[in-house]
């Protein structure tokens, strides 16, 4: 959304940043660069979190399969003991 707003501005348009209680004038190219860096950071964090979730899901699946295998082994042992 911010990127779209910046695209509408002319190169000589004044841009201000709120720093504490003061509005400080900033260069438009610097603002665009900062916004792009934040967007890149957020996209990387989303990808990292998705990877962590996938890793966790695979671990859960592995543990579930191990538990099922152990339960089947125990049932076989009980049947053989009878």
Helices and strands as residue ranges (DSSP letters): H 2-8, E 15-19, E 22-26, H 28-81
